[in-house]
Amino acid sequence: MALKPEQSEAEAVWAANEPYIRRICAYKLSSHPHEAEDAVQEIALAFFEAIRKGTQIRDPKKWLTVVASNIIKDCYQQISSETRRFVSVDAQDVQSIPAPQEPPELPEEVLLQCKSMFLDSLSEDERTLFRLRYTKRLTLKAIAKQMGISEGNVKIRIFRLKRKAKRFVEDWSEKHL
């Protein structure tokens, strides 16, 4: 490595590895570019401080990578602690925020109508599965045994039944509410 007359060996090592360190910091802290630049500066300070103390660094690139990793972790912790800080809020501001509106409760007869229409739309196997799982509250193992299918198949059918119920309720509420 050719040294410039005014450049020490440590400065030459840093100059050779700085672009690599900048890329790491820019990539890992891409959503916080100002933090990335600060991290590069902290890494440089740590490197020159270690050299000043006489630390023998056999593989500077590896050493700098480890230091960069630790400093980046510290940056993330600092960023997350800053975002968790509470902002003081005036009591008057809080009172001016409207309370969320609760959706109106549907009458029980409306819900029963939706449920009966949903059950009417199911096949015989789906109705049996619905009854065993949600009326009798049987375990997957008991349902599998009673229906003569595997537990895995029961899980899949229940998942599909839930998805079908969700779609049915969404469609029904758009039409009837």
N, C-alpha and C positions, 0 to 999 in steps of 0.2 A: 504494500500500500504506500503510494508516494505521498509524503507529507508536504504541505505548503510550509514555507519558512516560519510563519507565525502560528501554525497549527500544531497542537500537542497530539500525542498518540490517542488520548482519550477523545479529543475533539474529532479526530479522523474516524475513530470507531463510531462515534455518534453520527457523524455526517453520512457514513456508509449505511447505517441502519435506520436513520430517521424516516426516509420515505416508507419503509416497511411498517414502522410503528405508526406513522400517520394513517396508512391504509387500514390497519387494524382498528385504530380508534374511530376513524371515519365510518367504518363498516358497523362496528358494534354500537356506536352512539349516533347512528345516522339521523335519528329523530331529534337529537340534541347537538347540533354542530358546534355551538359555543362550548359545550362540555367536552367535546372531542378535542378541541384545541387546548383546553385546560389540562386534559389528561396527558396530551403529548408533552406539555411543559412540565407536569409533575413527574413524568417518566424521565425526562432529561435531567431534572433536579436530582431525582433518586440515583440516576446513573453517575452523575458527576460527584455526588456526595459519597457514593460507595468508592469511587476511584480516589477521592480525597482522603478517605479513611484507610486506604491501602488494601481494599478488598481485591483478591485475585479473581478475576472473571475469565474463566477458560473459554466459554462459548458466549460471546456478547449477545448474539442474536437470541439464543435460548433464554439467557438471563433477562434481557429486555422484554421478551414475550411474556415471561412469568410476571414480571413487574407490571407490564401493561394489563395483563389479565386481572391482577389484584386491584389496580387503580380503577379499571373499568367497573369492577364489582362495587368498589366504594362509591363510584359515581352513581350507579343504579340505586344503591341504598340511599344516597343523599337525595336523589331525584324523588324516590318513592316517599321518603320521610317529608319532603317539602310539599308533596301533593296531598299528604294526609293531614297537614296542619289545618286547624280550624281557623276560619276567618271570623273575626268578631262581627256580630250582626246586631243591629239596633232592634229593640223590642217592637218599635213601631213598624219597622220593615217586615218583621215576621207576621204581625197582625194584618198587614195589607195583602199578604199572600192568601188567595182564596183556598178554602178547604176543598179537597178533591170530592167530586160528586160520586156518590155511591150509585151504581146502576139500580134501577127500581127492581124490587123482588117480583118475580113472576108468580102468579097464583099457582097453587098446587095442581089444580085441574089442567092448567096449560102445560105444566111439566109432564103430567101423566099422559096427556094427549100426545106429546112429542115422543115419550117413551114407548107408548103402544104403537105409534106409527113406525118407529124405528124397529121394534121387535117384529112387526108385520113385514118389514122389508127384508128380514134375514131369512136365510135358508134354514132347513130343519136342523142341520148340524150346528150352524152358528147359534141358533136359539138354544139348543141343548148346552152348548159350551157356555153361553151367557148365563143360563139358569144355574149350571153347576158352579161356575166361578163366582157370580155376583149375587145369587139368591141363596144357594146352599153353602157358599164360601168354602168349597173343597180345595184341597191342595192340588198342585200340578200333578203330583204322583197319583192321587186318587182319581183325578179327571182322566188322566192317561189310561189308567186301568179300566175305568168304566167305559170309556169310548173306544178302547182297543187300539190306541195309538201311542207313540213314544212321547216322553215329556218334552223333548225338543219340539216336536210337532205341535204340542199343546201351546208352548210358549209362542211359537210363530203364529198360530191361529188367534191367540189372545191379542197379540200385537196388531194383527190385521183387523181384528174386531174393534179394538180401541180406535184405530185409525179410521175405520169405517164410521164408527159412532161420532167421532169428531167432525168428519165431513158432513154427516147427516145433520147434526145439530147446527152447524154453520149454515148449511143450505136452508134448513127449516126455519132458523131464526130470521134469515133474510126475507123469506117469503111471508112469514106469519107475525113478525114483530114490527 
